[in-house]
Amino acid sequence: MQNKKLLFVTQFEDLWFDALRSLMDLRKAGFDHVVFLHVIARDKVAMYRGKGYLKDEEIRLREIANVRFIDWAESLFEQGIEVGAYIVVGDPLPKIISTAAEENVQLIVTGRHKKGTFEELYGGSETLEILERTSTPVLVYTYVPPSGKEIERPFERPLLAMDWSPASEKAADCLLSFKTILKSVVVAHVIGEKEFKSTSAMEIQALRKENRQRLERVCSVFEREGIEAEPHLYVGGTFEQIEKAASEREASMIVAGTTGKSSMKEIFLGSVAKKLAKHSMLPSLLVPASVRL
């Protein structure tokens, strides 16, 4: 099995070691190397400019992060996992992209942040910009969702959202690469209400049948690998119905493909990938169309 690297991006408020520990099943999928990345926002050190404390504050914040990473690394070493760490000052977006490229990682894990400099990065359009500028899947990780129940194994029962685009096909291929840790997969497609243009019951049922058959074909790919898969059709708004499906089917994670492109339509309406990154109650694995498997 190919040795793989995971880039774990943390600001400490959102992702701690318990979140990383819940991803340890990834070892069975070939991930035996974790790279930590902590980006110190410029405003946390620049606010001291003119008072002579800029460098001292930077050193202090670096050392605090270093102490935490050393403690985490010791626990991972005991499990036979290799560890690397980056503690840098600057803008998070380019640092994440450059580190992912330098380390040649196969998965980026980042959290959702609610306030401050990193608000957009951890739940908005800049997550899509990462996907636009890298071919690496991004797991926007919510370790403890609003339900308060910790997610111990996010890859155990994912929901795969299919919209029949090339990006969603890549998402299916990407999810299949984790087959050694998948127990079952929920494959869902949302039909928009506008697609029901006809009032003919026969035509509506034909649309249902066509989409159901496509879902079953996706399911058969997983079933051939010994993974249980169940197809489900929903009608309505895509993001809302995906969230509903994930709740009803007790999914552990949502997987979706994305082009990572930011169009004017997405700015005004919001892409499904962006909504998943910002608002989903579950972890969201977002797979760029350019992913290399």
HELIX and SHEET records of a PDB file:
HELIX    1   1 PHE A   17  ARG A   21  1                                   5    
HELIX    2   2 MET A   24  ALA A   29  5                                   6    
HELIX    3   3 ARG A   42  ALA A   46  1                                   5    
HELIX    4   4 LEU A   54  PHE A   77  1                                  24    
HELIX    5   5 PRO A   92  GLU A  103  1                                  12    
HELIX    6   6 SER A  125  ARG A  133  1                                   9    
HELIX    7   7 PRO A  166  LEU A  176  1                                  11    
HELIX    8   8 LYS A  179  ILE A  181  5                                   3    
HELIX    9   9 GLU A  193  GLU A  195  5                                   3    
HELIX   10  10 ALA A  201  GLU A  223  1                                  23    
HELIX   11  11 THR A  238  GLU A  248  1                                  11    
HELIX   12  12 MET A  264  LEU A  269  1                                   6    
HELIX   13  13 VAL A  272  HIS A  279  1                                   8    
SHEET    1   A10 GLU A  82  VAL A  89  0                                        
SHEET    2   A10 PHE A  31  ILE A  40  1                                        
SHEET    3   A10 LYS A   4  VAL A   9  1                                        
SHEET    4   A10 LEU A 107  GLY A 111  1                                        
SHEET    5   A10 VAL A 138  TYR A 141  1                                        
SHEET    6   A10 SER A 284  PRO A 288 -1                                        
SHEET    7   A10 MET A 253  THR A 258  1                                        
SHEET    8   A10 PRO A 158  ALA A 161  1                                        
SHEET    9   A10 SER A 184  ILE A 191  1                                        
SHEET   10   A10 GLU A 228  VAL A 235  1                                        
END                                                                             
